[in-house]
Amino acid sequence: MLPFKNRLTKRKDHEKVQRLGDFFSANNIAIKVLKNNTQDVRVGIVVGIKFSKKAVERNLAKRAMRDAIHTELKNLKKGFDVVVMARKKDEEKTKNINFKKDIFTVLKKGSLLMNTEKYL
């Protein structure tokens, strides 16, 4: 579970990031990033019905993404709002997606990680 200060909870904040944020994607994960006025990074997670028609699979994907974000939270740069979106390629099954690797890749691509040299 993400700490409350690190959650993007309000609908208007989600919409603002979706409208004005910078877009980065890798494999099955896409993110939108927008600078905010706080000293914390706030994360929102979106898994739409295009990912899977089954609510169970969407909720499992949200949990896996939340866990991956939680492990990387201490390495994220402060002062950003991030919306993480799950996408599914047509040929892939939802259980075979490696969210931790994809989230790390897209955060690195968006230059949101502070110290990436320990991962190289």
C-alpha positions in Angstrom: 0.0 0.0 0.0 1.3 3.4 -0.9 1.5 6.0 1.9 -1.4 8.5 1.7 1.0 11.4 1.0 2.2 9.6 -2.1 -1.2 8.9 -3.6 -2.8 11.0 -6.4 -6.4 10.8 -5.1 -8.4 13.7 -6.6 -10.0 13.4 -10.0 -9.0 16.9 -11.0 -5.4 16.1 -10.3 -5.6 12.9 -12.4 -7.2 14.8 -15.3 -4.6 17.6 -15.0 -1.7 15.1 -15.3 -3.5 13.3 -18.2 -4.0 16.6 -20.1 -0.7 18.4 -19.4 1.8 15.7 -18.5 4.8 14.3 -20.5 4.2 10.8 -21.9 6.7 7.9 -21.6 6.0 4.2 -22.4 7.7 0.9 -22.4 6.2 -2.4 -23.2 2.9 -2.7 -21.2 3.3 0.4 -19.1 2.8 4.1 -20.0 3.2 7.0 -17.6 2.3 10.7 -17.7 4.5 13.0 -15.5 3.8 16.5 -14.4 5.7 18.7 -12.0 3.8 19.6 -8.8 4.1 22.2 -6.1 4.7 19.7 -3.2 7.9 18.0 -2.0 6.4 14.6 -2.5 6.0 12.4 -5.5 2.3 11.5 -5.9 1.3 8.4 -7.9 -2.0 7.4 -9.5 -2.6 4.0 -11.1 -5.0 3.4 -14.0 -5.9 0.0 -15.4 -8.7 0.3 -18.0 -11.2 -2.1 -19.4 -9.1 -2.5 -22.5 -6.5 -4.2 -20.4 -8.9 -6.9 -19.4 -12.7 -7.2 -19.2 -12.3 -9.1 -15.9 -12.2 -7.0 -12.8 -10.2 -9.6 -11.0 -7.3 -9.3 -13.6 -7.5 -5.5 -13.5 -7.3 -5.5 -9.7 -4.3 -7.9 -9.7 -2.6 -5.7 -12.2 -3.2 -2.6 -9.9 -1.8 -4.5 -6.9 1.3 -5.6 -8.8 1.9 -2.1 -10.1 1.4 -0.6 -6.7 3.9 -3.0 -5.2 6.4 -2.1 -7.9 6.0 1.6 -7.4 6.2 1.1 -3.6 9.7 -0.5 -3.9 10.9 2.3 -6.2 9.4 5.1 -4.2 12.5 6.0 -2.2 14.5 6.3 -5.5 12.0 8.6 -7.3 12.7 12.3 -7.7 10.5 14.5 -5.5 8.0 17.1 -6.7 6.2 15.1 -9.5 2.7 13.8 -10.1 2.8 10.5 -12.0 -0.1 8.6 -13.5 0.8 5.0 -14.4 -1.3 3.2 -17.0 -1.4 -0.4 -17.9 -1.7 -1.5 -21.5 -1.9 -5.0 -22.9 -0.5 -6.1 -26.2 -2.9 -8.3 -28.1 -0.7 -11.3 -28.1 0.1 -11.3 -24.4 -1.7 -12.8 -21.5 -2.3 -10.6 -18.5 -0.6 -13.0 -16.0 2.7 -13.0 -18.0 3.4 -9.3 -17.7 6.4 -8.4 -15.6 5.3 -5.1 -14.1 8.4 -4.5 -12.0 10.7 -4.6 -14.9 8.4 -2.5 -17.1 7.8 0.2 -14.4 11.6 0.5 -13.8 12.2 0.8 -17.5 9.6 3.5 -18.0 10.7 5.5 -14.9 14.2 5.4 -16.1 13.1 6.5 -19.6 11.2 9.4 -18.0 14.4 10.3 -15.9 12.4 10.0 -12.6 14.9 7.8 -10.8 17.6 9.6 -8.7 20.3 7.0 -8.7 20.2 4.4 -11.4 23.9 3.4 -11.3 23.2 0.7 -8.7 20.9 -1.1 -11.2 23.4 -1.1 -14.1 
